[in-house]
């Protein structure tokens, strides 16, 4: 099992490539979530999620082995990150992990 080093994750989340990307807006519903940005929108069922990792500051929602949406815990508008943590944990069950050392 491969675990990405914390330094590598920090480099990736602070890179110019990510900073120049569009901001995604997420909407979470009972059976799926929707992602919107200026390029378009997508609807993804929870059962299609590859895995979810929660850290101190972010949620990483992987929809493939090497493709994830990064959601900042500071970005929640209509709820708290703690509420979302419980919600996504129920939706993804065994695919959910926490890594607070990062």
C-alpha positions as CSV (number, residue, x, y, z in Angstrom):
1,X,0.0,0.0,0.0
2,X,1.4,3.4,-1.0
3,X,0.9,6.4,1.3
4,X,1.9,9.8,-0.1
5,X,4.4,11.7,2.1
6,X,3.0,14.7,3.8
7,X,5.6,17.0,2.1
8,X,4.4,15.8,-1.3
9,X,0.7,16.5,-0.5
10,X,1.6,20.0,0.8
11,X,3.6,20.7,-2.4
12,X,0.7,19.6,-4.5
13,X,-2.0,21.6,-2.7
14,X,0.1,24.7,-2.8
15,X,1.3,24.4,-6.4
16,X,0.6,27.1,-8.9
17,X,-1.2,24.6,-11.1
18,X,-3.8,24.0,-8.4
19,X,-4.0,27.7,-7.5
20,X,-4.7,28.6,-11.1
21,X,-7.4,25.9,-11.5
22,X,-11.1,26.8,-11.2
23,X,-12.8,26.8,-7.9
24,X,-15.2,24.0,-7.6
25,X,-18.6,24.3,-5.9
26,X,-19.9,21.1,-4.3
27,X,-23.5,20.2,-3.6
28,X,-24.2,17.0,-1.6
29,X,-27.5,15.1,-1.8
30,X,-28.9,11.8,-0.6
31,X,-27.5,9.6,-3.4
32,X,-24.9,11.7,-5.2
33,X,-22.9,14.9,-5.1
34,X,-22.6,17.5,-7.8
35,X,-19.5,19.5,-8.7
36,X,-19.7,22.8,-10.7
37,X,-17.1,25.2,-12.0
38,X,-16.9,27.5,-15.0
39,X,-16.0,24.6,-17.3
40,X,-19.1,22.6,-16.5
41,X,-20.7,20.3,-14.0
42,X,-20.7,16.6,-13.0
43,X,-22.9,14.4,-10.9
44,X,-21.2,11.5,-9.1
45,X,-23.0,8.8,-7.1
46,X,-21.5,8.0,-3.7
47,X,-21.0,4.3,-4.6
48,X,-18.5,5.4,-7.3
49,X,-16.2,7.0,-4.8
50,X,-12.9,5.2,-4.7
51,X,-12.0,6.5,-1.2
52,X,-12.2,9.5,1.2
53,X,-9.4,10.7,3.3
54,X,-9.9,13.3,6.1
55,X,-7.0,15.3,7.4
56,X,-6.9,18.2,9.9
57,X,-7.6,20.8,7.2
58,X,-9.1,19.0,4.1
59,X,-11.2,16.2,2.7
60,X,-9.8,14.3,-0.2
61,X,-12.6,12.6,-2.2
62,X,-11.0,10.2,-4.7
63,X,-13.1,9.2,-7.7
64,X,-10.2,7.2,-9.1
65,X,-6.9,5.9,-7.7
66,X,-5.0,9.1,-8.7
67,X,-7.8,11.7,-9.1
68,X,-9.3,13.5,-6.1
69,X,-11.4,16.5,-5.3
70,X,-9.8,18.5,-2.4
71,X,-12.2,20.2,-0.1
72,X,-11.0,22.7,2.5
73,X,-12.7,22.4,5.9
74,X,-12.8,26.2,5.9
75,X,-14.9,26.3,2.8
76,X,-18.2,25.0,4.2
77,X,-21.1,27.5,4.0
78,X,-24.3,25.7,4.9
79,X,-22.9,23.3,7.5
80,X,-19.8,22.5,9.6
81,X,-17.0,20.2,8.5
82,X,-17.8,18.0,11.4
83,X,-21.3,17.4,10.1
84,X,-19.9,16.7,6.6
85,X,-17.4,14.2,8.1
86,X,-20.3,12.2,9.6
87,X,-22.3,12.5,6.5
88,X,-19.6,11.3,4.1
89,X,-18.5,8.6,6.5
90,X,-22.1,7.1,6.3
91,X,-22.1,7.3,2.5
92,X,-18.8,5.7,1.9
93,X,-18.4,3.4,4.9
94,X,-15.2,1.3,4.5
95,X,-13.8,3.7,2.0
96,X,-13.4,6.4,4.6
97,X,-10.1,7.0,6.5
98,X,-8.7,9.8,8.7
99,X,-5.1,11.0,8.7
100,X,-4.7,13.8,11.2
101,X,-0.9,13.6,11.1
102,X,-0.9,15.5,7.8
